Structures are given as C-alpha cells and as structure tokens.
Amino acid sequence: MPESPIVVTECERLPQAGSERYWFALGTRSRHEKKVLALLEAKGVETFLPLISQLHRWSDRKKLVRVPLFPGYLFVRLDGTTDVRLRALETRGIVGFVGSGGKGLPIPDKQIEDIQTVLASQAPCTLFPFLRAGQRVRIRGGCLDGIEGILVARNDDRSLVISVEPILQSVAIRIEGYEIEVLAPPRSSAA
C-alpha cells in the first residue's frame, strides 16, 4: 500500500544571513532511519544519523548491530528556504520536522558537533532521560575536551548528559577521571 504524500501548507522561513544553513531534526517512521538517510543523501541533503553498536542476541547467534542512537530521528542541515525544506519533507519515511507546529527548530551546531565528537571517540554512551534543569559543565582535557552538558550523579557514578533539545533526547557518558569546569547557568527568559 503506497504511503500518502505529506502535505505542507506553510513553512516558516528562517532568517537568512547569506546562505547560512541550520541543523534540524526529522522524525522518521519506526525503523526507517537508515532508509530515509539513503534517500536524503541521494537528493544531495547533508545528513547525520548517529549510530551506536549493540550486541543483539538470538536463540542461535549473537551479532553486533549498528542502531540509531536516537530511534525515530535523524538530522539534516538545510538553509531556511521553503523549497529545500519541502524537498526533504517529500522523502518517503519522514514524519516531519521536529519542533513547534512541525516547522522545525534549528539545533545549535555545538550540540551536533558534541554528539559527533563523542561517537568518534568511541566513549561508551547510553540514552539518558532528557533534563531541563541541572548544572552545565564542560570537560577539560583528554579526548572529550570541550564537550559541554549537564552533570549528574547516580550511585557515586558521575556522568555528563549531552542534550539535543528539539527532540528531547539526551546521551549520558561517564566522566570519571576527566577534569570539568562549571559553566554559567543559562539565563531564563523574562515573560
């Protein structure tokens, strides 16, 4: 049964500063992340699908499988023009942009870069419940130098939580042995 196309009635145009591009999260159909990635790349769209290795066990074998770190999501880097955003939305398997009214919220480059650095370092990481409050810290030294996140402690285990705010997902990494510095708390918006 063919899927019905997504109809978009309005796309918000982002502020343009030359040809500046922004990272956005796209929601995908369940277990379609890799298929959507291939389709978007074929269209020439810059993509990022964070993958981790997990050991899957069946009754007759075990296998190391690459699975999405954030199931149901992948990231695209687009400019703010409506035609580019529509081209991405028309891809089979995409549910829509993540954000207010399905228009998508730009994700700061630093959040994507931090996830890429953690994955490249092969530091063990796991999904972690999204936190809105907590002390922001930055790692100083070692292969994770400059990574920022929220410091949490569980049973004497210190972890750093890196959050990707528009998709309300976080990754926790153990930071035992790393030096950290406290960052200024984010300013709250005045109503």
C-alpha positions in Angstrom: 0.0 0.0 0.0 1.6 3.3 -1.1 2.1 6.0 1.5 0.1 9.2 1.1 2.4 12.2 0.5 2.9 14.8 3.2 1.0 18.0 2.5 2.7 21.1 3.9 0.5 24.2 4.0 3.0 26.6 5.4 6.8 26.6 6.1 8.4 29.2 8.3 11.2 31.0 6.6 14.3 31.2 8.8 16.3 34.4 9.0 18.8 34.5 6.1 22.3 35.6 6.6 23.8 34.8 3.2 23.4 31.1 2.6 23.6 30.0 6.3 22.5 26.5 7.0 20.9 25.1 10.1 20.7 21.6 11.6 17.1 20.3 12.1 15.8 17.0 13.5 13.4 15.0 11.3 11.1 12.4 12.7 11.0 9.2 10.8 8.7 6.2 10.7 9.7 3.4 13.1 12.9 1.6 11.9 13.2 3.7 8.8 16.1 5.9 9.8 18.7 4.3 7.6 16.4 4.1 4.6 15.5 7.8 5.0 19.2 8.6 5.3 20.0 7.0 2.0 17.1 8.7 0.2 18.1 12.1 1.6 21.7 11.6 0.7 20.6 10.7 -2.9 18.9 14.1 -3.0 22.1 15.8 -2.0 20.9 16.7 1.5 23.6 16.9 4.2 22.6 14.4 6.9 23.7 13.0 10.2 22.4 9.7 11.7 24.2 8.9 15.0 24.7 5.2 15.2 25.9 3.0 18.1 26.9 -0.7 18.2 24.7 -3.0 20.3 25.0 -6.7 20.8 21.8 -8.4 19.7 21.2 -12.0 20.8 19.0 -14.5 19.0 18.5 -18.1 20.1 21.2 -19.4 17.6 23.7 -16.5 17.5 24.9 -13.1 18.7 25.7 -10.2 16.4 27.0 -6.6 16.8 24.4 -4.4 15.1 24.7 -0.7 14.3 21.5 1.0 15.6 20.3 4.7 15.7 21.3 6.4 19.0 18.0 8.3 18.8 15.5 5.9 17.4 13.0 7.6 15.1 15.1 10.7 14.4 17.9 11.8 12.1 19.4 15.3 11.4 19.6 17.3 8.3 21.5 20.5 7.6 19.4 22.9 5.4 19.2 26.5 4.6 15.9 28.3 5.5 14.4 28.3 2.1 11.0 26.7 1.7 11.8 24.7 -1.4 14.8 22.9 0.3 12.7 22.1 3.3 9.8 20.8 1.2 12.2 18.6 -0.8 13.4 17.0 2.4 9.8 16.6 3.7 8.7 14.8 0.5 11.1 12.0 1.2 9.4 8.6 1.8 9.5 7.6 5.5 9.7 11.1 7.0 7.0 12.0 9.5 8.0 15.7 9.7 10.3 18.3 11.2 10.6 18.2 15.0 9.5 21.5 16.6 6.8 24.0 17.0 3.9 23.3 14.6 6.1 20.9 12.6 8.1 23.8 11.2 11.3 22.6 12.9 13.6 24.2 15.4 17.2 24.9 14.4 19.6 22.9 16.5 22.8 24.7 17.6 25.9 23.4 15.7 27.6 22.8 19.0 25.1 20.1 20.1 25.5 18.2 16.8 29.3 18.6 17.0 29.4 17.3 20.6 27.4 14.2 19.6 29.8 13.6 16.7 32.8 14.0 18.9 31.5 11.5 21.5 30.8 9.0 18.8 34.1 9.4 17.1 35.9 9.0 20.5 34.1 5.6 20.9 33.5 6.6 24.6 30.7 4.3 26.0 27.4 6.2 25.9 23.8 5.4 26.5 20.5 7.2 26.1 19.5 9.2 29.2 16.2 10.9 30.1 16.1 14.5 28.9 16.8 17.0 31.7 15.7 20.6 31.5 17.5 21.7 34.8 20.9 20.9 36.1 24.4 22.2 36.3 26.1 22.8 32.9 29.7 21.7 32.8 32.5 21.4 30.2 35.1 18.7 30.1 38.7 19.9 30.2 41.4 17.7 28.8 41.5 14.3 27.2 39.8 13.1 24.1 36.5 14.7 25.2 38.0 18.2 25.8 35.4 20.9 25.2 32.3 18.7 25.4 29.5 20.5 27.3 26.5 19.1 29.1 24.7 18.6 32.4 26.5 17.0 35.3 24.5 14.2 37.1 25.4 11.7 39.7 23.9 8.3 40.2 25.2 5.9 42.9 28.6 7.6 43.0 28.8 7.4 39.2 29.5 10.8 37.6 28.1 11.3 34.2 27.8 14.1 31.7 24.5 14.4 29.8 24.5 15.9 26.4 21.1 17.0 25.3 19.7 17.6 21.8 16.9 19.9 22.8 14.4 19.9 19.9 14.0 16.1 20.0 14.0 15.9 23.8 16.7 13.2 23.8 20.0 13.0 25.8 23.1 10.9 25.9 25.0 10.1 29.1 28.7 9.4 29.2 30.8 8.5 32.2 33.3 11.2 33.0 35.3 9.6 35.8 38.9 10.8 35.6 38.1 13.9 33.5 38.6 17.4 34.8 35.4 19.5 34.4 34.7 23.2 34.7 31.3 24.7 35.7 29.6 26.9 33.1 27.4 29.9 33.9 23.7 28.8 34.2 21.5 29.7 31.2 19.6 32.9 31.6 15.9 32.4 31.9 13.7 34.4 29.5 11.7 37.1 31.0 8.0 36.9 30.3 
